[in-house]
Amino acid sequence: MQSPDLEALKKAKAMLDELVMSRYVDFQSPPEISITEFGGLSASEQQAERDNANDHDLGNRVRAAIHLCLSASSVAMEVSAKLMGDFADLSGEARANLLGRCAEDAAAASDAAEHAAAVLNNEERPQTEAFFEISRFGQ
């Protein structure tokens, strides 16, 4: 029998995963826009192009950060659920193996959240596809 906390966590994770799948599945970092030819543009048109490129960049950073944060949250919830649900019933060696897999996944979630912060601070370019080769429990 599952505890009410574990049941609530699994429901919350399912809702979060549904959001990620419906809005952010296969999210790819969009290409950057580069402004290369200003020669024929007036000063106001050049500024409008710069503003457009800046808006595009900000939108890309926000979308990537949302994807990274939601995915990191989902992984953290999965780790918590595994520890809440399976840990007590496992033998010593199986517990150690589970803790190792959970540690890997927790580190991946942490790395993704840290990358999201760097993307939002414009310290790094979005790299969402590199972060989620997450170990699958029991494999």
C-alpha positions as CSV (number, residue, x, y, z in Angstrom):
1,M,0.0,0.0,0.0
2,Q,1.3,3.4,-0.9
3,S,1.5,6.2,1.5
4,P,-0.7,9.3,0.8
5,D,2.5,11.3,0.3
6,L,3.8,9.0,-2.3
7,E,0.4,8.9,-4.1
8,A,0.3,12.7,-4.1
9,L,3.8,12.9,-5.4
10,K,3.1,10.4,-8.2
11,K,0.0,12.4,-9.2
12,A,1.9,15.7,-9.2
13,K,4.7,14.1,-11.3
14,A,2.1,12.8,-13.8
15,M,0.6,16.2,-14.2
16,L,4.1,17.8,-14.6
17,D,5.1,15.1,-17.2
18,E,1.9,15.8,-19.1
19,L,2.7,19.5,-19.3
20,V,6.3,18.8,-20.5
21,M,5.0,16.3,-23.1
22,S,2.3,18.6,-24.4
23,R,4.4,21.7,-24.6
24,Y,8.1,20.9,-24.5
25,V,8.6,17.5,-26.0
26,D,11.4,17.4,-28.6
27,F,12.2,21.0,-27.7
28,Q,15.2,22.0,-29.7
29,S,17.2,25.2,-29.0
30,P,16.2,27.5,-31.8
31,P,18.9,28.9,-34.0
32,E,20.3,32.3,-33.2
33,I,19.4,35.2,-35.4
34,S,22.4,37.2,-36.6
35,I,22.1,40.6,-38.1
36,T,24.7,40.7,-40.9
37,E,23.6,43.4,-43.3
38,F,22.7,46.8,-42.0
39,G,24.0,48.7,-45.0
40,G,20.7,49.5,-46.7
41,L,18.8,50.1,-43.5
42,S,18.1,53.4,-41.8
43,A,19.1,54.0,-38.2
44,S,15.6,53.3,-37.0
45,E,15.3,50.1,-39.1
46,Q,18.7,48.9,-37.7
47,Q,17.5,49.5,-34.2
48,A,14.2,47.7,-34.9
49,E,16.3,44.7,-36.2
50,R,18.5,44.7,-33.1
51,D,15.3,44.9,-30.9
52,N,13.8,42.0,-32.8
53,A,16.9,39.9,-32.5
54,N,17.1,40.7,-28.7
55,D,13.4,39.7,-28.3
56,H,14.1,36.5,-30.2
57,D,17.0,35.7,-28.0
58,L,15.1,36.4,-24.8
59,G,12.2,34.2,-25.9
60,N,14.6,31.3,-26.7
61,R,16.3,31.6,-23.3
62,V,12.9,31.6,-21.5
63,R,11.6,28.6,-23.4
64,A,14.8,26.7,-22.8
65,A,14.8,27.6,-19.1
66,I,11.2,26.5,-18.7
67,H,11.9,23.2,-20.4
68,L,15.0,22.6,-18.2
69,C,13.3,23.5,-15.0
70,L,10.2,21.4,-15.6
71,S,12.3,18.4,-16.7
72,A,14.6,18.8,-13.7
73,S,11.6,18.9,-11.4
74,S,10.2,15.8,-13.0
75,V,13.4,13.9,-12.4
76,A,13.7,15.1,-8.8
77,M,10.1,13.9,-8.2
78,E,11.0,10.5,-9.8
79,V,14.0,10.2,-7.5
80,S,11.9,11.1,-4.4
81,A,9.1,8.6,-5.4
82,K,11.7,5.8,-5.9
83,L,13.2,6.5,-2.5
84,M,9.8,6.8,-0.8
85,G,8.4,3.7,-2.5
86,D,11.1,1.1,-2.8
87,F,13.9,1.8,-0.5
88,A,12.6,0.2,2.7
89,D,11.8,-3.1,1.0
90,L,15.2,-3.6,-0.6
91,S,18.2,-5.6,0.6
92,G,21.5,-3.9,1.4
93,E,23.1,-4.3,-2.0
94,A,19.9,-3.3,-3.8
95,R,19.7,-0.3,-1.6
96,A,23.2,0.8,-2.5
97,N,22.4,0.3,-6.2
98,L,19.2,2.3,-5.9
99,L,21.0,5.1,-4.1
100,G,23.7,5.2,-6.8
101,R,21.1,5.5,-9.6
102,C,19.2,8.1,-7.6
103,A,22.4,10.1,-7.0
104,E,23.1,10.1,-10.8
105,D,19.6,11.3,-11.6
106,A,19.6,13.9,-8.8
107,A,22.9,15.2,-10.2
108,A,21.4,15.4,-13.7
109,A,18.4,17.3,-12.4
110,S,20.8,19.7,-10.5
111,D,22.9,20.2,-13.6
112,A,19.8,21.0,-15.7
113,A,18.6,23.5,-13.1
114,E,22.0,25.1,-12.9
115,H,22.2,25.4,-16.7
116,A,18.7,27.0,-16.6
117,A,20.0,29.6,-14.3
118,A,23.0,30.3,-16.5
119,V,20.8,30.5,-19.6
120,L,18.5,33.0,-17.8
121,N,21.5,35.1,-16.7
122,N,22.8,35.0,-20.3
123,E,26.0,33.2,-19.2
124,E,25.4,30.1,-21.4
125,R,23.5,29.3,-24.6
126,P,20.6,26.9,-24.3
127,Q,21.6,23.3,-24.5
128,T,18.5,21.3,-23.6
129,E,19.2,18.1,-25.5
130,A,22.4,17.5,-23.6
131,F,20.9,17.2,-20.2
132,F,18.4,14.4,-20.2
133,E,20.0,11.0,-20.8
134,I,18.7,10.0,-17.4
135,S,19.2,6.5,-16.0
136,R,16.0,4.5,-15.9
137,F,15.5,2.8,-12.5
138,G,15.8,-1.0,-12.6
139,Q,17.7,-1.1,-15.9
